[in-house]
């Protein structure tokens, strides 16, 4: 528990004190966010607001994770693990992809950065590397960071992909991982459209997963092989990483809350999407993440629905997508939308935690 608290506190402090430095730097350089002309007119006042604040989020996560594990090594109580490093690597790599996108926007003074093909190729390469890596490096119990089975609260034994048996199974798994990572990174990216919305929501999701992964650690089959135990390779290190993600988002939110003094940009949103995806795979709870991260799912689904309806009927289902803009264009104040969406995320996190815990109670009682 101490490591988790240290990680969260460190990431918060790094993020909250580093973000103002980024604000001053980008303001001095005259580098600010371009705003879509077709977006809500109230957002035009945000033109020129510094962006790429995701650098502070990523820095907070990396510093907190590394320092916490170095402290653990010095104490002889743990250290870096394959699961934590792979999820952190996925987060950083997608953050770098987002950084390239943000840099092009700032350098060329436009709202579009990397084209869809370049972004897709980048996400594909990172996803394939992560998908292959999570099936390597088994520990003493034979557990790898990821599993070749679809998971809800734990692996679903009746739905194996059997990656270790066939080449086709490996291909299926890599396709699945690519979909998971692309879906979550783009979903968080789409959610990042209002001041504080993505940062606050992701902080809650990471907080929920800090509890979940810590519970997996306390009831690990490697320690207590009893009914209800969890077959997860490195749950404590995942808890440290999720705490770092939560702290970094909260520290950034101090400056990103309305009226935002800085935006996280694709540097932050793609990185956080990668963190969400990586944690779901490494904790073996891919389907549970859909419930806990349901706000991100709804945001992405609103875009899919909007495009599908427009292409088939020539009309718009929402006033504007992602659907947080639908409510803005309907007269809701931006802060009203953000707070109500935070409430949706909070309720989703509570439902997800309740399902997780109730499944454990059922497993223990069997």
N, C-alpha and C positions, 0 to 999 in steps of 0.2 A: 504493500500500500504506500509506503514512503516514496518508492520510486515513481509511482503514478502522480503523487502530489508534487514532487520535485519537478517532474516533467511538465505538468500543467502550469505550475507557477513560473518556471523558467521561460517557457514559450510565450506566456502572457506578457512577462516583463520585456522580453526581447522585442516582441511585436509592438507593444504600446509605446516603447521609447524609440524604436527604429523608424516607425511610420512617419513621425514628424520630420525626421531628417530627409526622408524621401519627398515629403510634401515641399519642403524648402528647396530641395535640389531641382525638382521638376518645375516648380514655380519660377525659380531663377532662370532656368533654361527656356522658359516659355513653352513647355511641352505639356499639352493637355488633351483631354478626350474630345474627339469629334462626336457629334450627335446626329442620329439619323433624322433626316428632314421629315420622313413619313411617320415618325414616332409622335408620342404625345407632345403637344406644343409647350406644355409646362416644363418639359425637359430641356428646351433650348437654352434656358438660363444656366444649365450645367456645362455648356460648352466651355472648354478650357480648364476644367477641373483636372488636377493631376491624376494620372492613372498608373498602372503597373505596381499598385500597392501590394499585389500578390508577392512581390519580392520580400516584403516584411513577413508575410505569413509563412512563406517557405523557409526563410532564415530562422524564424522562431521555431518551426517544427524541427529543422535539422539540428540547430544548436541544442535544443532541449533534449532531443533523442540521444545525440552523441554524448553530451555532458552527463546525462542521467546514467547511461550505460558505462561510461568511464568511472563514475562514482561507484557503480555496482561492482565493476571489476576490481577497483581498489579495495572494496570491502570484502571481496570474494563471495558475493551473493548473486552473481549472475553476469550478464554481459550481452553483447551483440548476438543476435540470432539470425538464421537464414530467413525466417518469415518476416521479421521486422525490417531487415535490410532490403528485401525484395519489394515490400510494399513502399518503403521509403524511396527506393530507386524508381519505382513506377510513378510516384508522386512528383519527384524531382524532374524526371524525363518529360512528363506531360507539362510540368511547369515551364520547362525550357522551350517546349513547343509553343506554349502560350506566350512566352517572352518574345519569341521570334515574330509571332503574330502582332503583338503590341508594338514592338519596335518598328515594324513596317508601317503600321498606322501612324505612329508619331513622326517617323522620318519623312513620310510622304504626305502628312497632313490630311488623311482621309479616314473614313470609318471602316474601311475594309483592309484587312491585313493579308495573311496567307490566303491563297485561293483554296477552294474546297478540295481540289485534288491533292495539293501539297499537305494540307491538314490531315486528309484521310490517309495518305501514305505514312505520315509521321505517326498517327495513332495506330496504324496497322503494324508498323515495325516495332513500336514499344509494346503493343499487346502480344505479338508473337514471342518476343523475347521474354516477357513476364510469364506467359502461358507455359513456355517450355521450362523456364526456371523453377516454377513452383512445383514441378513434378520431380525435381532433382533433390539431392542432399537429404536423404532420410536420416532421422536421428536414431538413437539406440532402440527405440520401439518400432522402427520402420516407418514412421510418419514423415511425410514430406510437407512442405509449406502449404501446398494445395492438394486437392483430391480430384480424382477422375469421376466423381459422382455429383449429381445435383444435390444441393443441400437446402434445407429449410432452417431448422434449429440445430440440426446435426445432419450428417450424410444420410441420404435416402437410399437404403440398400437395395431397394427394388428398382432403382433407376441408375444402374452403373453405365458409364461410358466405356469402361474397360480399356483405358488408354495403354495399359501395360501389356495388353494381349494383341492388339492389332494396330496396324498403321492407320486404318480407317478411324479407329477409336481416337488416336492421337489427333488426327485432322479434325474430327468432330469437336474434340475438347478445345483445340486452338481457335476454331470458329466460334465456339461458345464464349471463350474468354475475350475474344475480339469484340463480340457483340456487347458483352457486359461492360467492358472498359469504355468502348465508344459511346454506349448508351448513357452511362453515368457521367462521363466527362462532359458530354454535350448537354445533358439534363441540368447539371449544376451551372454550366455556362449560360444556358437559357434563363435560369432563375436569377442570374446576376443582372437584373435590369432596374432595380429600385434600390435606393440607399439603405444599406444594412440587411437587405433581404437574404442574400446568399450567405453572408458571413454569420448572421444570427441563426439561420436554419441549420447550417453545417455545424456550428458549435453545439447545437442541441443533439444532432445526430451523433457526433463524436462523443458527447457526454453519455448518451445511451450506450454506445459501444464500449466505452471505458468500463461501465458497469458489467456489461455482458462478458467481455473478454476477461475481466478480473474474476467473475464467477466461474468461467471456464477454467481459469488457473486454479482456483480454490477447490475445484471438483474435477481435476484432471485425472484421467485414467493412469497416467504415468506415476501419479502420487498415490491415488486411492482407486484401485481397480474394483469399483463397486457399482451397483445399479445407479444409473443417472450420470455417470462420469462422462467426460468429453474427450474425444479423440482429436485434439487440436495440437499442432506441433509446439507452438511458442506463444501461448495465450498471454503470459505476463508481459512479454515484449510488445505484443499488439496493444495491450492496455496502456503501456507507456506511450506508444505512438499515437493512440487515439486521444489520450490526455494532452499530448503536445498539439495535436490538431485543434482540440477544443480551446486550449489556452491561446494559441496563435490567432484563432478567429475572434475570440473575445477581445484580445488586445487591439486587433485591427478594427473591430466594430466600434471602439471608442472614437475613432476618427472617421469611420465610414457611415455612422448613423446620421440620419437626416438633420440638417443639410450636410451631405458628405463633403469632406475636405479632400478626399482622395478615393479613387475607385480601385478595386483589386485587379481589374482587367482580366484578359485571358490567362495571364501568368498565374493568377490566383484561382480562377474558376476551373480551369482545366486541371490544375494541380489538385485541388480539393475533390474534383470528380474522380481523379485517379486514386486518391486516398480512400474515398468511399468504396470504389470498386475493389481495390486491393484488400481492404479490411473485410469485405463481404466474402471474398474468395478464401483468404487465409484463415478466417474464423469459421469457415464452412457454414455460412448462413446467407447464401445468395438470395434466397426467396424472402427471408426475414427482412433483409435490407429494403426490399420493395415496399414493405409496410412502414418501416421506420423512416425511410426516405420518400414517403408517398408524395410530399409536396413537389419534389424534383420530378417524380413520375408524372404528376398531373401537369406540370409546366411543359414537359416534353410532349405529352399526349395532346395538349391543346394545340401545339404547332402542327402535329401530324393530322389532327382533325381539321384544322383550318386549311391546310394545303389540300387534303383529300376532298373536302367539300367544295373548295374553290375550283379544283380541276375537274370535278365531275358535274357540278351544278352551276359554276360561275358565280356563286354567291359566297359570302363570308359567314361562317358559323359564329365566330366571336367578332366583336367590334375590332379587336386587334389581338394578335398572338405574339408572344406568350400571354396567357390569359390574365396575368397581373395587370397588363395594359388594358384589358377588356374592362376591368373594374375602374381603372383610372379614367378611361374615356366615358364611363357611366356616371362620373361625378364624384367618386370616392377620392378623398385626399390620399396622397402617396403614403403618408404615415399610417393612415387607417388601413390601407391594403397590407402594408408590411406587418403591422401588429397582428392583424387577423390571420395572416399567413403564418406568422410565428406561432400563433395559437394552434393552427392546424398541425404544424410540425410537432409542437409539444404534445398534443393529443396522440399523434401517430407514434411518437417515441414511447409514450406511456403504454399504448396498446401493444407495441412490439416487445417491450420489457415484460409486460404481463403475460404475453403468450410464451415468451422464453422461459419465464420462471414457472408458469403453470405446467409446461411440458416437463420440466425437471421434477416437479412435485409428483407428476404422474409416473415418470420413469422410476423414481425412488420407491414409490408405493407398490410397484408391480412385484 
